């Protein structure tokens, strides 16, 4: 599996392609922040850590760009809860 997570601003989503199948996180851009609204990991990719790789890639990109996250998606919120080293990215 590749771990290259790509921001697709025209689609408002971060994407990770694995074996020709795309997992993604939909988002809404805002002022200095991004609201993660929905995560989709197709069944064919389930149980392979694709969702975690996707969230980590998105958050690493946001950190590099100096942006914060609003984790409206339950999956993203739960992932951040399990990885406190990313808690500083959560918008107040």
N, C-alpha and C positions, 0 to 999 in steps of 0.2 A: 504494500500500500504506500502510495506517495503521501507526503504530509503537507503538500502545497495547497494552502487555503488561499483562494483568490477572491478579492472584493470585486463585485460586479455592480457598480453604482447605478448603471442603467436599469438593472433589475431589482435594485435595493436588496441585494443578498450577498452573503459570503458563500462560496461554493467549494466543495471538495469532491473531485471525481476519482472514483475507485472502480477499476475494472469496467469502465464505460458507463458507470451509474453515478449520478450526481446527488450528493447530500447537500443541504443548504440551510442557512439561517436567514430568515427574512428580517429586515430592519427598517426603521424609520430614522432618517438623519435629523439631527437637531443642532442647536447652537452649542458647540463644544461637546456634544454627546451623541450617542447612537442608542436607540431603543431597539433591543432584540425582541421581536414579537412572536416568532414561530420557528421551530426547528423541525426539519424533515430529514429523516434517515430512512431511505427505502428499505423494505423488508429484506431484500437481497443483501444488504450491507449490515444487517443487525448482528450484534454480538461480536463485532470486530473492533470496537473502540473508535469507530468512525465519528460518532457524535462528540466524543471527548477531544479527538484531534481537531475537529471542526471548531469547537468552542475555543480551545487553546489558541488556534491559529487566528481566529477573529480577535480575541483579546490581546494577543501579542501585537497585531497590527494596530489596534486602537491605542495601545500603550505607546508604540513607536510614533504615532501621529499626535500624541498628546490629547487624546479624546477619552471621555468617560463612557460608561455603559449604564443603561437602564435595563435591567434584566426582567422584562415583562414576560418572557417565555419561561415557563416553569423548569424546563430542562436546563436552560442557561443559568437560572437562579440557583438551582440545586447544585450544578457543577461548581459555580463560584463558592457556594457554601462548603464544598468539600475541598476546595483549593484556596485557603486563606491568603496565599501569596498574590492572589488576584483581587482581593477585597478592596484594595486601594483604588481600583478602577470604577467602582460602583458610584454613580452620581448620587449626591446627597439630596 
